[in-house]
């Protein structure tokens, strides 16, 4: 989900094409279709919520490791 949201955010065409609904409107020149693309709102909202929860879990784990007692160094 992170990659999918990142693709949409950064304008990655391949990622966007995988997430968007597409409707072919015509073909102005050979090999170049004219498309209308729309986002699947429930899928996009779910993906955003998953990304938020992933970041929350990562920050919590970072906080736990930051406050963990230091381990002795074995030489």
Kinemage of the C-alpha trace (Angstrom):
@kinemage 1
@onewidth
@group {chain A} dominant
@subgroup {mainchain}
@vectorlist {calphas} color= white
{ca unk a 1} P 0.000 0.000 0.000
{ca unk a 2} L 2.911 2.313 0.760
{ca unk a 3} L 4.227 1.928 -2.795
{ca unk a 4} L 0.768 2.500 -4.237
{ca unk a 5} L 0.243 5.714 -2.266
{ca unk a 6} L 3.780 6.826 -3.085
{ca unk a 7} L 3.183 6.211 -6.789
{ca unk a 8} L 0.067 8.390 -6.719
{ca unk a 9} L 1.782 11.114 -4.701
{ca unk a 10} L 4.875 11.283 -6.884
{ca unk a 11} L 3.115 10.859 -10.213
{ca unk a 12} L 4.615 7.449 -11.036
{ca unk a 13} L 2.684 6.478 -14.157
{ca unk a 14} L 2.933 2.690 -13.688
{ca unk a 15} L 1.728 2.861 -10.097
{ca unk a 16} L -1.057 5.255 -10.996
{ca unk a 17} L -2.266 3.049 -13.832
{ca unk a 18} L -2.516 0.089 -11.454
{ca unk a 19} L -4.721 2.019 -8.998
{ca unk a 20} L -6.914 4.060 -11.290
{ca unk a 21} L -10.039 3.022 -13.149
{ca unk a 22} L -9.504 3.557 -16.861
{ca unk a 23} L -11.940 4.169 -19.685
{ca unk a 24} L -10.670 4.300 -23.271
{ca unk a 25} L -12.239 7.236 -25.115
{ca unk a 26} L -10.533 6.738 -28.449
{ca unk a 27} L -7.202 6.405 -30.205
{ca unk a 28} L -6.036 9.687 -31.770
{ca unk a 29} L -2.934 8.019 -33.241
{ca unk a 30} L -1.825 4.372 -33.594
{ca unk a 31} L -0.597 2.973 -30.286
{ca unk a 32} L -1.682 6.045 -28.277
{ca unk a 33} L -5.048 5.601 -26.562
{ca unk a 34} L -6.964 8.533 -25.088
{ca unk a 35} L -7.953 7.550 -21.538
{ca unk a 36} L -10.171 8.944 -18.807
{ca unk a 37} L -8.808 7.890 -15.421
{ca unk a 38} L -10.599 8.138 -12.088
{ca unk a 39} L -9.534 7.081 -8.615
{ca unk a 40} L -11.262 4.338 -6.653
{ca unk a 41} L -12.001 6.445 -3.558
{ca unk a 42} L -12.636 3.594 -1.068
{ca unk a 43} L -9.409 1.850 -2.144
{ca unk a 44} L -7.445 5.098 -1.930
{ca unk a 45} L -8.828 5.920 1.542
{ca unk a 46} L -8.048 2.394 2.775
{ca unk a 47} L -4.527 2.640 1.388
{ca unk a 48} L -4.011 5.983 3.095
{ca unk a 49} L -5.216 4.597 6.435
{ca unk a 50} L -2.884 1.593 6.086
{ca unk a 51} L 0.046 3.942 5.368
{ca unk a 52} L -0.808 6.049 8.448
{ca unk a 53} L -0.975 2.969 10.691
{ca unk a 54} L 2.316 1.677 9.257
{ca unk a 55} L 4.010 4.977 10.118
{ca unk a 56} L 2.467 4.941 13.597
{ca unk a 57} L 3.795 1.407 14.233
{ca unk a 58} L 7.243 2.377 12.905
{ca unk a 59} L 7.421 5.446 15.147
{ca unk a 60} L 6.315 3.422 18.187
{ca unk a 61} L 9.003 0.806 17.488
{ca unk a 62} L 11.593 3.562 17.051
{ca unk a 63} L 10.571 5.033 20.412
{ca unk a 64} L 10.866 1.628 22.119
{ca unk a 65} L 14.322 1.019 20.682
{ca unk a 66} L 15.456 4.536 21.486
{ca unk a 67} L 14.583 4.061 25.164
{ca unk a 68} L 15.844 0.464 25.452
{ca unk a 69} L 18.766 -0.164 27.799
{ca unk a 70} L 22.119 -0.262 26.050
{ca unk a 71} L 23.457 -3.740 25.304
{ca unk a 72} L 27.050 -4.514 26.332
{ca unk a 73} L 29.507 -4.654 23.440
{ca unk a 74} L 31.145 -8.037 22.875
{ca unk a 75} L 34.667 -7.797 21.493
